């Protein structure tokens, strides 16, 4: 339950920061008014029921369409989601390993070229004083 208190504190800090930046008061939560500020009025209204005939002749009434429930796909078994996530993670790891291997090969090739270039140049002449 400690995380709930931390979450509430973070929300309060965030709202205070937003108010200090925008200079506006919190519009989502208006200040609470004391209970005496509210007045309740009730009014009794009587309603009379009226019967209305709405029968149409049988020839004029169109056939009522049958309502079909919305088609909801059946829920996927929990295993499908898990298998899909494991496949994605394995694919991601393969890509990362390939990138690592390519970086290592590029670094080794660059160092080989550098060493070959240094050997071809030969020793530098001694500096004169």
N, C-alpha and C positions, 0 to 999 in steps of 0.2 A: 504494500500500500504506500510505500515511501515514494514510488515513482509518480503516483497521482499528485502528491503534494508538490513534488518537483515540477511536474507538468503545469500545475496551476500557477506556481510561482513564475515560471517562464512566460506563461500567457499574460500574467499581470505585468511583468516587466516589459514585454513586447508592446502591450497596449499603452503603457506609460511612455515608452519611447516614441511610439507613433504620435501620441498626443503632443509630446514636446516638440517633435519635428514639424508637424502640420499646424500646430497651434489650435487645433480643434478639440472639442470635447468628444468623448466617446458617443457616437451616434447610435451604436448598436444597443447600448444599455443606458437609457435616459435616467437621470437621477430619480430616485424613488421619492414619491410624495408621501407625506404622512397620511395615515388612514382617515383623518378628519377631513381631508381635502376631497374625498369622494362622497357623492350623495347618490343614494339609490332611490329610484322612483319606480313604482309599479303601477300598471294600469290594467284593469280587468276589461277584456273585450269579449263580447258574446258573439258567437258565430252560428248562423243558422244553416243547416244542411239543405241543399236544394237538389232534387232528383232531376236528372236530365236524361232524356231518351236519345240514344245515339245509334239506333239500329238502322242499318242500310238494307236494302233489298238483297237477297242472296245473289242475284246476278251481278250486282254492282260491286260487291265486295271482292277485292283481289285476294288471291291466296297469300296467306302470311308466310314469309320466308322463314325457314328454320334457322335459328341461330346456331352457328358452329363455334365450338370453343377454339380459342387461339391455339395454333399449333406450336407447342413448346418441345424443342428437341429433348430427348431423354438425357439425363445427366451422365457425364462421362465417368467411368469408373476412376477411382483415385489413382490407380496404377498407371493409367495413360499419362497423366500429368507428370508423375514422378519419372517415368521412362523418358518422356520428352525433355524434361529438365536435365536428366543425366546425360542424354545424348548431346544437348547443347553445351553442357559443361565440358564434355569430352572433346567436342569439336573446337571449343575455345582453347583448351589446353594444347591441342595439336597445332593450332595456329601460333600460339605463344612459343611452343618448342621450335617450330619452323623459323619464326623470326629470330629467336636466340641463335639457332644454328647458322642462319644467314649472316647475322652480325659477327659471329665468331669467324666464319669463313672470310668475310670481307676484311676483318681486322688482320687475320693471318696473311691474306694476300697483300694487303697494304704494307705490313711490316716486311714481308719478303721483298717487295719492290724497293722499299726504303733501304734495306740492307744491301741489296744489289747495287743501288745507285751510289751508296757510300763506298762500296768496294771499287767501283769503276772510277770514281774520282781520285782515289788514292790518298796518301797522307798529304796534309797541307804543309807548305813550306814553313820553316821556322820564322818566327816574327823577328824583324830587325829592331835593334834598340837604338 
